[in-house]
Amino acid sequence: MKITFIGGAQSVTGSCYLFDLEGKKFLVDCGMFQGGLTEELLNYEAFPFNPSEIEFVILSHAHIDHSGRIPKLYKDGFRGVIYTTDATMDLCSIMLPDSAHIQESEIEWKNRKRKREGKELLVPLYTLEDAENVLKHFRGVKYGQKIQIDKNLSFVFKDAGHMLGSAIVELYIKENGKEYKLVFSGDLGNRNVPILKDPTIIDDCDYLFIESTYGNRLHVDVENKSKKLINIISTTISNGGKVIIPSFAVGRTQEILYEIAKEISTDSEEAKIIRNVEIFVDSPLATSATAIYKKHIDYFDTEAAMFIKNGIYPLEPPNLRFIKSVDESKWLNEYDKSCIIISSSGMCEAGRIKHHLKHNLWNEKNTVLFVGYQAPNTLGRRLLDGQKKVKIFGEEVEVRAKIEYIEAYSGHADKSGLFSWIEQMNQKPKKIFVVHGEKEVQLEFAKELQNRFNTDVIVPARGEMYEIAPEYVAQSERLFSELPSFINLSVLAQIEDIEYELDRLKEGIKNSAISPERLFALNSNLEELRYLLSLALNDY
């Protein structure tokens, strides 16, 4: 059996693993790369396999960095089955069309300019039609239900506790008369998180593929995360400010609503403050996802189930208002009262949150509260890193609002949680592959795994292939490079946009509108972009 690491290898996005079992080819996950330009380029690269030869996909959960390239897989010829949990199937029914809408909208915006200039029009990564068509190939599976693909291959989903419907994948493979077990952790959740059950403990495995997002860090002050959340919100409101929460539409938004609803049900002083302001969820996707949560209350943990038993739906506090239309969202930018605004995207790279940041970052009374991981090169990471000025929709915005971060709300287990999960296995893995994490984190995590469990640990790079059998793991040659081997037209369009902006800035210098230092910084960014493109053009 051979496995090739297509994505989620020495990177925290783009999870995708190709299996070849005596000619039977299938994928575990098929996610989108997210982050800076280099990561975005990877989404446009052709798959290093023939999509029409892929018989099926096993999907661990609905987050776009695990599911987001499935419509492209369909567009390029895949017609097999996507196996996933019932809840993940329902969430993908809103998340993949939403992703397609983003692809089409971004290309439409760029094509307006290109059409005026008589240039070749761009093509989106995939369309809404592609997303809707591939959804017909999804098949929902229950936790614990054994799916027998053939006499040599079966799998079982177990609860990963990361988001609604997220799964650990247990793969059972027979080869050369022997059976062995591979386990993919998927994205492993924290213990004692709102709404969700704790990650399932796996009895044993031969080979473990473990995520490592927080493999070198501990979540700080986990026990007091709810108290800190409520304190930040109530303090900001008392000072006459707004709380802006960039949040992933699926998972994190529902957790925050749960915590607020739980607090409001008490008689605390903070509850009295929060009851008197409106809570806005400005994300059509989050609105639809919250409705899907209602459909799957059997996935809820004991505490959330108890609320429901007592006649309280814990994801809809009484002062909650869902913002649906674009006009309502624009109105919200002019809203001058204290409030809570929860909006996506969680890393501030797209969506309505960018408008709310543009209109609120300059005000020192406001607070921007991050409750999730911020990937390198994203606007969210730049704000967390303390950048005092950021550019949003072409305008430079002064950062005067308080920037807060509650890391304990991460949907990922920290280093302690990952080690604890492995330690509770009755039979430890023969070998461990460390995936889904930043390279430096993975190397540090792998070293500690090796020391603690006295087992071989591998940190595969993107493009590496390994042959796996009960007795050995052999590395084959690297199949492709870190960077795409071609340049997509959308990337060239980005360069054109920067060059156009530089021309405007040069004109601004004549009018003393900007400093030469600012121009130099932008020109340096452009040169770096050109360098990356030259590497790709030379098949780096």
Secondary structure as GFF3:
##gff-version 3
##sequence-region A 1 540
A	DSSP	beta_strand	2	7	.	.	.	ID=ss1
A	DSSP	beta_strand	16	21	.	.	.	ID=ss2
A	DSSP	beta_strand	24	30	.	.	.	ID=ss3
A	DSSP	alpha_helix	37	43	.	.	.	ID=ss4
A	DSSP	three_ten_helix	51	53	.	.	.	ID=ss5
A	DSSP	beta_strand	54	58	.	.	.	ID=ss6
A	DSSP	alpha_helix	64	67	.	.	.	ID=ss7
A	DSSP	alpha_helix	70	75	.	.	.	ID=ss8
A	DSSP	beta_strand	81	85	.	.	.	ID=ss9
A	DSSP	alpha_helix	86	116	.	.	.	ID=ss10
A	DSSP	alpha_helix	128	135	.	.	.	ID=ss11
A	DSSP	beta_strand	138	141	.	.	.	ID=ss12
A	DSSP	beta_strand	147	150	.	.	.	ID=ss13
A	DSSP	beta_strand	153	159	.	.	.	ID=ss14
A	DSSP	beta_strand	167	175	.	.	.	ID=ss15
A	DSSP	beta_strand	178	184	.	.	.	ID=ss16
A	DSSP	beta_strand	207	211	.	.	.	ID=ss17
A	DSSP	three_ten_helix	222	224	.	.	.	ID=ss18
A	DSSP	alpha_helix	225	238	.	.	.	ID=ss19
A	DSSP	beta_strand	243	246	.	.	.	ID=ss20
A	DSSP	alpha_helix	252	264	.	.	.	ID=ss21
A	DSSP	alpha_helix	269	275	.	.	.	ID=ss22
A	DSSP	beta_strand	278	282	.	.	.	ID=ss23
A	DSSP	alpha_helix	284	295	.	.	.	ID=ss24
A	DSSP	three_ten_helix	297	299	.	.	.	ID=ss25
A	DSSP	alpha_helix	302	309	.	.	.	ID=ss26
A	DSSP	beta_strand	320	323	.	.	.	ID=ss27
A	DSSP	alpha_helix	326	333	.	.	.	ID=ss28
A	DSSP	beta_strand	339	343	.	.	.	ID=ss29
A	DSSP	alpha_helix	353	360	.	.	.	ID=ss30
A	DSSP	beta_strand	367	370	.	.	.	ID=ss31
A	DSSP	alpha_helix	379	384	.	.	.	ID=ss32
A	DSSP	beta_strand	389	392	.	.	.	ID=ss33
A	DSSP	beta_strand	395	398	.	.	.	ID=ss34
A	DSSP	beta_strand	402	405	.	.	.	ID=ss35
A	DSSP	three_ten_helix	407	409	.	.	.	ID=ss36
A	DSSP	alpha_helix	415	423	.	.	.	ID=ss37
A	DSSP	beta_strand	431	435	.	.	.	ID=ss38
A	DSSP	alpha_helix	439	453	.	.	.	ID=ss39
A	DSSP	beta_strand	456	458	.	.	.	ID=ss40
A	DSSP	beta_strand	464	469	.	.	.	ID=ss41
A	DSSP	beta_strand	472	478	.	.	.	ID=ss42
A	DSSP	alpha_helix	489	510	.	.	.	ID=ss43
A	DSSP	alpha_helix	516	537	.	.	.	ID=ss44
###
